[in-house]
Amino acid sequence: MDDEILKKTEENKIFSGEITPEDMDELLYPQEGNHEKNKKQVKETFRWKSGSEKEKPRVQQMTDSAVLRLMDRYAEKSKNAALESGSGQNVRLEPTLMITDSYWYGSSAKLAFKIGEDRLYVIKDLSAFMAAFENGEEIRYGKALILHHFEENFDERSRKYLHFLKSFYNESNNRALAVYKKSLNDNVKYMYLNGPTLDAYMAIWDEDTEIPVDIEGSAMSATIVHSNAHISIRISDMGKSYTIELLNDEALVLDGQERLYIFEKGKLYYCDPSYSRNTRDFLKTIIRNKLTMTVMKKDMKGFYNTVLSSFEPYFSFISDCDLSTYEPKPLVAKVYFDAPQEDFVMGKVFFSYGDEEHEAFKPKDLIKSQDLRGEYQVEQLIKRYLDSYDAIGNFAYIDGDEDKIFDLFSEGLEAISSNAEIFATDQFKGFKIKPPASVRVGIKVSGDLLDLKFDLDGLDIHELTEVLNSYRRAKKYHRLRDGSFINIQDNALGEFSELADVLSLSAKEIERGTVSVPKFRALYLDALFKQSEGIKYNRDTVFKQIVRDIKDVSDSDFEVPTTLKPILRNYQKTGFRWLKTIAAYGFGGILADDMGLGKTLEVISLLLSQKESEVQTTSLVICPSSLVLNWESEIARFAPELKAIAVMGTAAERLDKIAGAAEADVLITSYDLLKRDILYYEDLHFHYEIIDEAQYIKNHNTQNAKSVKVINSAVRFALTGTPVENSLAELWSIYDFLMPGYLYTYRKFREKFEIPIVREQDKKILERLNKLVSPFILRRLKSDVLKELPEKTETTMYAFMDGEQKKLYLANLLKSREDLAYELDGGDFERRKLIILAMLTRLRQICCDPSLVYEDYTDVSAKLELCLEILDTSLASGHKVLLFSQFTSMLEIIEKELIKREIDFYKITGRTKAQERLRQVNAFNEDDTPVFLISLKAGGTGLNLTGADVVIHYDPWWNLSAQNQATDRAHRIGQTNSVQVYNLIAKDSIEEKIQKMQQAKAELADSIIREGEGAIASMSKDEIIGLFE
C-alpha cells in the first residue's frame, strides 16, 4: 500500500492519508465473494494546529490481507522447523573423486555422490538434490530412504560436503565443463572440477590420511601424501637430437589453481605451490605429447636455459650423455654510467657469460641469454631509475629530472650494485648527496621572553629557509646552490620546520640565527625537544624551573588556605596548586575537570589564597545568568571572609556595585550583563578573570566573547567540562581569551590547524596542536580521581513507533525529503540551514509525541508510554528522578501525566527565576518529592541535584556534552548511590542518527583534551542529507 503523503494548503496545512480504490478493496475484503454491497471509503485526516474543525479517524474493521499472507508464511516456516528438528535422521553423504585420463585433455576430475543411512544410494541428479534444500523438500531415494532436505539431518562430516556443494556447485557452469570434457550426458550426475573447485575439495581432506577415488572405473582408497611427487626424467642422445621421456607412465596429474595433485601407485600427492608453479607446464605438455618429446641439439642450449633449469631442482634425471656443455654460465651484468651534460645521466648495460657478451634491452636470443630471469631483473631495475630509453644508442637515461637523479644517487646505485658491476666517469661521480644537517638550539629566559639561538652543521644557514621550503613541499631532497643535493628526509629538519612554523619565524630571523618569543612558548618547546631525535638543545636553569613547576605541582610551595584544607580532596588541592603555578608565571589555563568534580571550589580556594596574600586585589567571575547566585552562595559557604558582590538588578544598581569594585574581593556577573555594562568596566583592573561554562564564548565573533576579552586583567582562567564541543574554532576562542596570540590570529589558526585537522585528518598537525594546548589544560576524570564515587550506568531504551504515530513520522519524512531536495536545488546552502533545521525539529517532535505538531492527535506516543513505565518502576523502588527534555511543551505533557497519577514534582524551565530555581533545587535534595522536570537548556549546568539517582533524557540533543552536563547534575560529589541514566530513543528514526552524530562530535573534544582519533566540524551538506535517509 502506498505511503501517506503530505499536502499543503494556502490557509493552513492538512496532513491526509489517501488510498486507491483497488487497495481499499483488498484492505476491506481480502476474501473472495460478493463485497460490493459493503464497500466503504476510509480516509484519515490530521490537521496542523489551527482553528479548523477536528475530525476523528475512522477505525479499520478488518485485518490487512498482507497480514494474513504473512501468517500463512510463518505457519509454513513453523512446520518446516518441526520437521527439521524432529526427523531424527543421521544421513551420510559420501563423495568419490573420479579421475579419468586422456592423452588429448590430460587427467580430469569429477565428483560422484552417494547418500543414505545404512544403505547408500547414488545421487543421479545433483541439480535436483541442491534445489531440494531451498524449501526442505521431501524426496525418496530408495526403499530405505525418504529424506527431508535439511542440513541438520546429515552427520557432521557430510555437512562439510554440503557446504562445499552450496559454495561451488552451479548447474550452468557444471554443464559447460561437461561439454568441454565431452561428457554432456553426465552433467546432472557429476560435479566437474576446475582449478579453484579442485583446491577447495582437496582442502576438505587436508587432515585425513585417505581419500576415496575412482581411477578409470576402479574404486579404491588413495593414501594422502603431503609432499611432492617423485618424478623421473630420462634424457637420451639420439645423434642429432635428444629424447626426453617421463618415466612415471602411470602418474595422473590433476591441475588445481594453487597446486598440483599427482596420483601414482595408490598415493595422492599434495604438491607444494612452488613445485606446482615450476613443473605444471612441462608435465601437462609431455603428458599430452604421449610422455616423450624431442629436442634438436642446436636448440638444446635454449631448452636448457629456459625450461630444464626451471624444474631441474624438483625432478630426478637419468641420462647416458654429458649435458654439462649446456649448463648456463653465471650471469655478470655490467652498467656503464656517464653524465655528459648538466642534469643528464645515461647508463649502458651489458650481460656477460664467460667470454660471451651482449647488450641489454634487445630481443632475447634463447641461446645467448642463459639466465633470462636474471637479465630481466637487471633491466627492470635500470628502468626503475632511468626511465627514458634511446633506441639508437641502446642506453637508458635521465634528462633534467632532478627527482629521478636524486633517487638514482640516493638509493638506485646501491640497489643496482647488488645485481651488477658499476663503472662510472668522473663527470658522473661529480654528483654529490650531502648527509642531513644537524641542528642545535639554545634557550634562555629573559624577563617575559625566551631568547633562542640556533645553528646548523653541514649547511650554510643562509640556505636554511630554502631548505625548509623544500621540506614543507614534502620533497625528499633540496638542490643546494653549488649543485649538490642534501637529503632532507631526516628528523632534525622536520623538527626544526615544526619549530619555525609554530614560532612563525621569518626568513630574516632564520638567517640571523636568533629570535625572541613569548615566555608562554616554554612548555611547547620543552615538549618538542623532549621528543626530538634530531635537534640538540641546551636550556638555562630558569627555563628548566618553569617546566618543572608546571609539570609537577605536587611539590610546589603554595599552601592551601587553612580553612579549606579539611574540605578539599587531594585532587582539588592539586588543582589549586596548578592554578597558583600557572598564575605565578603570568600564564592562563583551562580547568577542564570532569563535570561534578568541584571546579568552583578549586577556584574559590584560589581567590581566598589571593586575599590571604594581603595584597588588595579584585577578581571577576563571569558565568551564565542562572549561576550568578550559585557562585555567590558557594563563596559564602566555603569562604565567607571573601567579600563577593553579585552584579545584578537594575542598570543603576549594577553601576553602583561596579563602582564599588575596589572594596570587593570578587565581582560576579553574567555574560549577558557584562555585555550591557562593558563601558563601566573600562577603568577597572582585575587580578583574576574567570569565565565559567567557557563554551559561552565558543563563537569568537559574539559579544559574549568580545566582552570578556576586553576586560583588563592580569591572569585569566576558563572553566568548562569540555573545552571543545563542536569545532576547533571554540578552542581557539578560549585560548584567545586566556593568552591572546598564543594560537595566533583565527585566520592563521584555521590555516595551520583547523583545516588540516578537520578536512585532511592530519594526525601530525593534531599532535602539534596537542603539544601547544595540553600544558595549559588540567583535566581529571571521575574514574581517575574519585574511586569512591558510585558508578554511572547508561542505558539506551528504544521506543518503537507504530500505528498512527509511525504513519505520521514516515509521511513527514517523505515530505521533508522532497522539501530538502527543493531547498538544496535553490543554492545558497548556508542560508537554508534554518529551514532545514525546522524540518528536523518537526521530525524530532513527532518522535517525542505527535501532539507537539498535530493539535488534534489523540493516539498514543510510544516514547511517552515508555517514559511513564520507567517512572513507575523507578518510583516504586524508591528512586528519585531527573527528567530532561529540550521541549518545554513536552514537559507540559509529562506534567499532566504526573498530575493525573498524583505524583509530586518540581519543574525548571528557562522562565524560572534564579531565586526560585535555587529554592527548588534545595527542596528537591531535602524532601521526598520524587520527580524533577528540567528543560535541558535551563538546567543542564550549574545545578547540584545529588538527591536523584535516576536520570531520564527524554530526547537526544545535537550536543552530547550538553546531555553529559545534565546527567552530572546527579552524578557528582555528594552522590552516595549509583546513578542510572536512561536515554530514550525512537527506533528507526532521526534520533538514532543524532546519537551517531553525538559520538562523532565527542571524538573531537577527546582528541584535543587527551589522545583520540580524528575531528568532526560543523555539519556539511552531505551530513544533513544523511539525516533524512
ROGUGU-391146 format. One line per 2 residues: their letters; for each residue x, z negated, y of C-alpha. Coordinates in steps of 0.2 Angstrom, whole numbers, m for minus. Example, Ala and Ser with C-alpha at 12.3 -4.5 7.8 and 13.67 -1.06 7.14 Angstrom:
BEGIN
as	62:m39:m22  68:m36:m5
This chain:
BEGIN
md	0:0:0  7:4:17
de	14:m10:28  3:m15:43
il	9:m8:59  9:m15:77
kk	0:m7:91  m1:m9:110
te	m15:m8:122  m14:m7:141
en	m23:m23:145  m17:m34:130
ki	m8:m31:114  m18:m31:97
fs	m10:m33:80  m21:m24:67
ge	m19:m22:48  m25:m4:43
it	m28:3:26  m33:21:19
pe	m50:23:10  m41:28:m6
dm	m31:12:m6  m46:2:m1
de	m55:9:m17  m40:4:m28
ll	m40:m13:m19  m58:m17:m22
yp	m62:m8:m38  m47:m6:m49
qe	m58:m4:m65  m67:11:m70
gn	m85:13:m67  m98:16:m53
he	m92:6:m37  m99:17:m24
kn	m114:5:m21  m102:m10:m17
kk	m89:m2:m6  m84:m12:9
qv	m71:m9:23  m59:m23:25
ke	m50:m24:42  m39:m39:48
tf	m36:m41:66  m25:m54:75
rw	m24:m54:94  m10:m58:106
ks	m13:m74:116  m26:m69:129
gs	m44:m72:134  m51:m60:122
ek	m63:m64:109  m56:m70:92
ek	m60:m63:75  m58:m71:59
pr	m51:m61:45  m62:m57:30
vq	m57:m64:13  m52:m51:m1
qm	m64:m53:m16  m53:m45:m30
td	m36:m46:m37  m24:m31:m32
sa	m23:m18:m46  m4:m19:m43
vl	m5:m37:m48  m15:m33:m64
rl	m2:m20:m69  12:m32:m66
md	3:m45:m78  2:m32:m91
ry	21:m28:m89  26:m46:m91
ae	15:m49:m106  24:m34:m114
ks	41:m42:m110  35:m59:m117
kn	30:m50:m133  47:m42:m135
aa	56:m58:m131  46:m67:m145
le	51:m53:m157  69:m53:m151
sg	71:m72:m154  61:m74:m169
sg	66:m60:m181  80:m70:m189
qn	89:m53:m194  108:m53:m196
vr	111:m34:m196  128:m26:m199
le	134:m10:m190  149:m3:m198
pt	159:12:m191  170:23:m200
lm	184:33:m192  184:51:m199
it	200:61:m197  200:79:m200
ds	214:91:m199  215:109:m193
yw	230:120:m190  222:128:m175
yg	214:112:m167  226:99:m174
ss	219:82:m180  202:76:m173
ak	192:60:m174  174:56:m175
la	164:41:m179  150:39:m193
fk	139:23:m193  130:13:m207
ig	118:0:m204  110:m14:m215
ed	110:m32:m221  114:m32:m239
rl	112:m13:m242  119:m1:m229
yv	110:15:m223  118:30:m215
ik	113:32:m197  108:50:m196
dl	103:52:m178  114:42:m166
sa	104:48:m151  88:40:m158
fm	97:25:m163  103:22:m145
aa	87:26:m137  78:13:m148
fe	87:m1:m139  79:3:m122
ng	62:m3:m127  66:m13:m143
ee	58:m1:m154  54:m5:m172
ir	62:8:m185  63:9:m204
yg	80:14:m210  76:12:m229
ka	65:1:m241  75:m14:m237
li	77:m12:m218  65:m12:m204
lh	74:m16:m188  68:m22:m171
hf	82:m14:m160  88:m30:m150
ee	106:m34:m149  103:m52:m154
nf	98:m45:m172  116:m40:m175
de	131:m50:m181  144:m54:m168
rs	156:m41:m174  143:m27:m174
rk	139:m31:m156  157:m25:m151
yl	152:m8:m159  136:m8:m150
hf	144:m12:m133  156:2:m137
lk	142:14:m140  132:9:m125
sf	148:11:m114  154:28:m121
yn	140:37:m131  132:51:m121
es	122:64:m130  126:79:m119
nn	145:75:m119  144:72:m138
ra	135:89:m141  149:98:m130
la	163:90:m140  154:95:m156
vy	153:113:m150  172:113:m146
kk	175:106:m164  164:119:m171
sl	153:106:m179  136:108:m169
nd	126:104:m184  133:87:m185
nv	131:82:m166  117:69:m169
ky	125:61:m184  143:58:m177
my	151:52:m161  166:64:m157
ln	180:55:m149  191:62:m135
gp	206:54:m127  198:39:m117
tl	185:35:m131  198:35:m144
da	208:22:m135  193:12:m132
ym	188:12:m150  205:8:m157
ai	206:m6:m144  192:m15:m154
wd	203:m16:m169  218:m21:m160
ed	219:m38:m168  214:m33:m185
te	225:m28:m200  215:m14:m207
ip	203:m1:m201  190:9:m212
vd	195:28:m211  189:44:m220
ie	203:57:m222  195:74:m226
gs	181:66:m236  192:52:m244
am	186:34:m239  199:20:m238
sa	206:6:m228  221:10:m217
ti	234:m3:m213  236:m5:m194
vh	254:m5:m189  258:m9:m171
sn	274:1:m169  280:19:m168
ah	278:31:m182  295:36:m191
is	296:55:m188  310:65:m196
ir	315:82:m189  327:94:m199
is	337:107:m189  344:122:m200
dm	356:135:m194  349:152:m199
gk	363:163:m192  356:169:m176
sy	343:156:m174  339:138:m178
ti	324:132:m188  316:116:m183
el	305:108:m196  293:92:m195
ln	296:84:m212  281:72:m210
de	270:85:m218  256:73:m222
al	255:65:m204  239:66:m195
vl	241:64:m176  227:58:m165
dg	229:60:m147  222:46:m136
qe	223:46:m117  236:32:m116
rl	244:33:m133  246:42:m150
yi	239:36:m166  248:43:m181
fe	240:41:m199  253:43:m213
kg	253:37:m231  239:24:m229
kl	245:17:m212  239:20:m195
yy	252:18:m182  248:12:m164
cd	262:21:m154  268:14:m138
ps	264:24:m121  282:29:m119
ys	284:36:m136  267:45:m134
rn	271:52:m117  288:60:m123
tr	283:66:m140  265:71:m138
df	268:89:m133  281:93:m146
lk	271:85:m160  255:95:m155
ti	265:111:m154  274:110:m170
ir	259:105:m180  249:120:m173
nk	264:130:m177  262:125:m196
lt	276:112:m195  290:123:m190
mt	297:133:m175  312:145:m172
vm	324:144:m158  337:158:m155
kk	354:152:m152  355:159:m135
dm	340:148:m130  346:133:m139
kg	355:125:m125  340:127:m114
fy	329:120:m128  341:105:m130
nt	341:101:m111  323:102:m108
vl	314:97:m125  325:90:m138
ss	333:77:m126  316:70:m121
fe	311:65:m139  329:63:m146
py	328:44:m144  312:42:m154
fs	315:53:m170  327:54:m184
fi	336:71:m186  343:79:m202
sd	355:94:m199  368:104:m208
cd	375:111:m192  385:105:m177
ls	374:103:m161  387:94:m151
ty	391:110:m141  373:110:m135
ep	373:92:m129  372:91:m110
kp	387:85:m100  384:72:m87
lv	377:77:m70  388:74:m55
ak	379:78:m38  389:81:m23
vy	382:81:m5  392:88:10
fd	386:81:27  391:88:44
ap	385:86:62  390:102:71
qe	379:99:86  372:84:96
df	357:76:86  359:90:72
vm	363:84:55  365:95:39
gk	368:92:21  373:104:7
vf	371:99:m11  379:105:m27
fs	377:100:m45  392:99:m57
yg	393:98:m76  411:98:m80
de	419:114:m74  402:122:m71
eh	394:120:m53  378:127:m45
ea	369:124:m29  353:114:m27
fk	337:120:m20  337:136:m30
pk	326:141:m45  331:132:m61
dl	341:140:m74  337:130:m90
ik	354:134:m97  364:129:m82
sq	353:114:m77  357:102:m91
dl	349:87:m83  333:93:m75
rg	326:76:m71  342:71:m63
ey	343:86:m52  325:85:m47
qv	328:66:m42  343:70:m31
eq	333:85:m22  318:74:m19
li	330:60:m11  338:73:0
kr	321:80:6  315:62:10
yl	329:60:23  332:78:28
ds	315:86:30  320:103:35
yd	327:117:25  337:133:29
ai	334:146:15  348:157:21
gn	362:144:21  353:134:7
fa	355:117:16  344:103:22
yi	345:97:40  338:86:54
dg	336:94:71  333:82:86
de	323:69:77  330:53:81
dk	319:43:69  325:54:55
if	343:52:60  341:33:61
dl	333:32:44  347:43:36
fs	361:32:43  352:15:41
eg	345:17:23  347:35:17
le	365:36:15  366:21:4
ai	351:27:m7  359:44:m9
ss	376:37:m13  369:28:m28
na	364:45:m35  378:57:m28
ei	395:58:m21  395:60:m2
fa	408:70:8  407:70:27
td	415:77:43  422:67:57
qf	408:73:68  395:66:55
kg	404:49:54  403:48:73
fk	385:42:72  385:23:73
ik	372:10:70  377:m7:78
pp	371:m23:70  357:m33:78
as	362:m43:93  362:m62:93
vr	353:m72:107  357:m88:115
vg	346:m98:126  350:m114:136
ik	336:m125:143  337:m140:156
vs	324:m149:166  324:m148:185
gd	310:m158:193  294:m149:188
ll	303:m134:182  313:m128:167
dl	329:m118:170  333:m106:156
kf	349:m96:154  351:m83:141
dl	364:m71:135  367:m59:120
dg	382:m55:109  384:m36:104
ld	373:m29:118  375:m26:137
ih	362:m37:145  358:m23:157
el	351:m13:142  341:m28:136
te	325:m23:145  326:m5:137
vl	329:m13:120  314:m24:122
ns	303:m10:127  308:m1:111
yr	304:m16:101  287:m18:108
ra	283:0:104  287:m5:86
kk	302:6:84  315:2:71
yh	330:6:82  335:9:100
rl	347:23:106  359:15:117
rd	367:23:132  383:28:123
gs	373:37:110  374:24:96
fi	359:16:88  355:m3:87
ni	344:m9:74  330:m20:82
qd	321:m25:66  328:m42:67
na	321:m59:71  331:m63:86
lg	325:m48:97  307:m51:91
ef	308:m69:96  316:m65:112
se	302:m52:115  289:m65:112
la	298:m77:124  300:m64:138
dv	281:m59:136  274:m77:136
ls	285:m82:151  281:m65:160
ls	300:m61:163  303:m47:174
ak	317:m34:171  327:m41:185
ei	325:m59:178  331:m52:161
er	346:m43:168  350:m58:179
gt	350:m69:163  342:m84:172
vs	324:m89:176  314:m105:181
vp	297:m108:173  284:m122:175
kf	288:m138:165  272:m136:155
ra	280:m122:145  291:m135:137
ly	281:m138:121  278:m120:118
ld	297:m116:120  301:m130:108
al	288:m123:95  296:m106:97
fk	314:m112:95  310:m124:80
qs	303:m109:71  316:m97:76
eg	328:m89:64  337:m78:76
ik	339:m87:93  352:m100:95
yn	346:m113:108  353:m128:117
rd	341:m141:125  346:m155:138
tv	341:m174:135  326:m174:147
fk	318:m159:138  320:m167:121
qi	312:m183:128  297:m174:134
vr	294:m166:117  297:m182:108
di	285:m192:119  270:m179:117
kd	273:m175:99  273:m193:93
vs	264:m206:105  264:m220:92
ds	280:m227:99  275:m225:117
df	277:m239:129  259:m238:136
ev	249:m253:132  230:m253:128
pt	220:m263:141  219:m281:134
tl	200:m282:134  199:m266:124
kp	212:m269:111  200:m278:99
il	187:m264:102  197:m248:100
rn	200:m242:82  218:m236:78
yq	215:m218:81  207:m222:98
kt	222:m231:103  232:m216:98
gf	221:m205:108  223:m217:123
rw	242:m216:122  241:m197:120
lk	231:m196:136  243:m208:146
ti	258:m197:140  250:m181:145
aa	246:m188:162  263:m196:164
yg	271:m179:164  258:m171:175
fg	250:m160:162  232:m158:157
gi	224:m159:140  208:m157:129
la	202:m172:120  193:m162:106
dd	189:m176:93  175:m173:81
mg	158:m177:88  154:m195:86
lg	172:m202:86  171:m211:103
kt	179:m199:116  170:m208:130
le	178:m225:125  195:m217:125
vi	193:m211:142  186:m227:148
sl	202:m236:142  212:m223:152
ll	203:m227:168  204:m245:165
sq	223:m244:162  225:m234:179
ke	216:m249:188  227:m262:179
se	242:m252:186  237:m260:203
vq	239:m243:211  222:m240:220
tt	215:m223:215  198:m215:212
sl	194:m204:197  180:m191:195
vi	169:m189:179  159:m173:179
cp	146:m172:165  129:m164:161
ss	114:m172:171  107:m181:155
lv	124:m190:153  127:m197:170
ln	118:m214:167  125:m214:149
we	143:m214:157  138:m227:169
se	131:m239:156  146:m236:144
ia	158:m241:158  148:m256:162
rf	148:m261:144  166:m259:140
ap	175:m260:157  164:m270:169
el	179:m273:180  179:m254:184
ka	168:m250:200  158:m235:194
ia	146:m225:206  134:m213:199
vm	132:m200:212  113:m197:211
gt	97:m197:221  93:m188:237
aa	106:m177:247  108:m191:259
er	110:m204:246  123:m194:237
ld	133:m191:253  133:m209:256
ki	140:m213:239  153:m199:240
ag	159:m206:257  162:m222:249
aa	173:m215:235  189:m224:241
ea	181:m240:237  176:m235:219
dv	187:m233:204  176:m220:196
li	163:m207:203  151:m200:190
ts	142:m184:195  134:m169:186
yd	139:m151:186  123:m147:195
ll	125:m159:209  144:m155:211
kr	139:m138:215  127:m143:228
di	139:m156:236  155:m147:234
ly	158:m147:253  158:m166:253
ye	172:m167:241  184:m156:251
dl	194:m170:259  194:m181:244
hf	209:m183:231  206:m190:214
hy	219:m196:202  210:m191:186
ei	197:m177:185  187:m177:168
id	174:m165:163  163:m170:148
ea	155:m157:137  168:m144:144
qy	158:m130:137  148:m131:153
ik	162:m121:161  164:m109:147
nh	160:m94:159  173:m94:172
nt	163:m84:184  149:m98:186
qn	148:m110:200  150:m124:187
ak	167:m118:183  172:m114:201
sv	166:m131:207  177:m141:195
kv	192:m131:198  192:m133:217
in	192:m152:216  209:m159:222
sa	215:m170:208  232:m175:200
vr	228:m174:182  214:m166:173
fa	206:m168:156  192:m160:146
lt	181:m167:133  172:m157:120
gt	169:m156:102  174:m138:100
pv	184:m130:115  179:m113:109
en	161:m109:104  158:m90:105
sl	174:m82:113  192:m84:119
ae	186:m82:137  179:m100:135
lw	196:m107:130  204:m98:145
si	192:m105:157  195:m123:151
yd	214:m121:152  212:m113:169
fl	204:m129:174  217:m140:166
mp	233:m131:171  230:m116:182
gy	241:m102:177  245:m109:160
ly	236:m95:151  239:m83:166
ty	225:m74:175  210:m70:165
rk	214:m51:166  231:m54:159
fr	225:m66:146  212:m54:140
ek	226:m40:139  239:m51:130
fe	227:m62:118  209:m59:118
ip	209:m40:114  222:m41:101
iv	214:m56:93  196:m51:94
re	197:m32:92  213:m30:82
qd	213:m46:72  231:m48:76
kk	237:m64:67  254:m64:76
il	246:m65:93  234:m78:86
er	249:m88:81  257:m86:98
ln	241:m92:106  241:m107:95
kl	259:m111:100  253:m111:118
vs	237:m121:117  239:m133:102
pf	251:m146:111  238:m149:124
il	223:m152:111  221:m168:102
rr	208:m166:88  204:m178:74
lk	191:m176:61  179:m189:55
sd	185:m186:37  203:m189:43
vl	202:m205:53  185:m213:48
ke	187:m216:30  174:m229:31
lp	161:m218:39  147:m214:27
ek	146:m196:21  135:m182:28
te	126:m171:16  120:m155:22
tt	106:m145:13  98:m129:17
my	79:m129:12  71:m112:11
af	53:m109:16  45:m94:8
md	33:m85:19  18:m77:11
ge	1:m71:14  m4:m68:32
qk	12:m75:39  23:m63:29
kl	12:m48:34  14:m53:52
yl	33:m55:51  35:m38:42
an	24:m29:54  33:m36:69
ll	50:m32:61  45:m14:58
ks	38:m13:76  54:m21:83
re	65:m9:74  55:5:82
dl	57:m3:99  75:m6:96
ay	78:12:92  69:17:108
el	79:4:119  96:10:112
dg	92:28:115  90:24:133
gd	108:20:136  115:5:146
fe	115:m6:131  121:m22:141
rr	105:m21:152  94:m20:137
kl	100:m36:129  87:m47:137
ii	73:m35:130  81:m36:113
la	83:m55:114  64:m56:117
ml	61:m46:101  72:m58:91
tr	64:m73:98  47:m67:93
lr	53:m65:75  60:m82:75
qi	44:m90:82  34:m81:68
cc	46:m89:56  43:m106:63
dp	24:m104:65  14:m88:69
sl	3:m98:81  18:m98:93
vy	14:m80:96  m4:m77:90
ed	m16:m90:98  m29:m87:85
yt	m18:m88:70  m26:m101:58
dv	m17:m98:42  m3:m109:35
sa	15:m109:41  27:m111:26
kl	40:m119:36  28:m132:44
el	22:m137:26  40:m139:20
cl	45:m149:35  30:m161:33
ei	34:m163:14  52:m168:19
ld	45:m180:32  33:m188:20
ts	46:m190:7  59:m197:19
la	47:m209:27  40:m215:10
sg	58:m220:6  61:m230:22
hk	72:m217:31  71:m214:50
vl	71:m195:55  78:m185:70
lf	69:m168:70  76:m155:81
sq	69:m138:87  73:m127:101
ft	55:m123:104  46:m136:113
sm	29:m128:109  34:m130:90
le	37:m149:94  20:m150:101
ii	13:m143:84  23:m155:74
ek	17:m169:86  m1:m165:82
el	3:m166:64  11:m183:66
ik	m4:m190:76  m16:m183:63
re	m5:m193:50  m4:m208:61
id	15:m208:61  23:m216:76
fy	36:m205:85  47:m203:101
ki	50:m187:110  63:m180:121
tg	62:m163:130  70:m155:145
rt	57:m163:156  61:m181:150
ka	69:m190:165  86:m198:162
qe	79:m216:163  65:m213:151
rl	77:m204:139  89:m219:138
rq	74:m231:136  68:m221:121
vn	85:m220:113  87:m238:114
af	70:m242:107  72:m230:93
ne	88:m238:87  80:m256:88
dd	62:m254:82  53:m247:67
tp	47:m230:74  52:m218:61
vf	52:m201:69  61:m194:85
li	56:m176:90  70:m169:101
sl	72:m152:109  89:m145:104
ka	95:m141:122  89:m158:129
gg	95:m170:116  109:m161:107
tg	123:m170:117  127:m187:123
ln	114:m197:113  118:m211:101
lt	105:m212:88  113:m221:73
ga	96:m228:69  92:m212:60
dv	99:m207:43  90:m191:41
vi	91:m175:52  80:m160:51
hy	84:m144:60  68:m135:61
dp	75:m119:66  93:m112:67
ww	101:m109:84  113:m95:88
nl	127:m108:90  132:m118:76
sa	142:m131:86  125:m134:96
qn	117:m139:79  133:m149:74
qa	132:m159:90  114:m163:87
td	117:m169:70  131:m180:76
ra	118:m190:86  116:m199:70
hr	132:m196:61  144:m206:72
ig	152:m223:75  140:m237:71
qt	131:m227:57  130:m238:41
ns	120:m226:30  124:m209:23
vq	116:m195:33  106:m182:25
vy	104:m166:35  91:m153:31
nl	92:m135:38  75:m126:37
ia	77:m108:35  63:m95:32
kd	69:m85:17  72:m66:19
si	71:m67:37  81:m66:53
ee	85:m84:51  96:m81:37
ki	106:m68:47  108:m81:61
qk	115:m93:48  129:m80:44
mq	132:m77:62  134:m96:65
qa	148:m96:51  157:m81:59
ka	157:m89:76  163:m106:69
el	179:m97:62  184:m93:80
ad	184:m111:85  193:m116:70
si	207:m103:72  211:m110:89
ir	210:m129:86  218:m128:68
eg	223:m115:56  209:m102:52
eg	205:m84:50  200:m71:62
ai	189:m71:78  172:m66:82
as	167:m61:100  150:m59:108
ms	138:m48:98  141:m30:98
kd	128:m16:97  131:m14:78
ei	129:m33:75  112:m33:85
ig	106:m18:75  111:m28:59
lf	99:m42:63  85:m30:61
e	90:m23:45
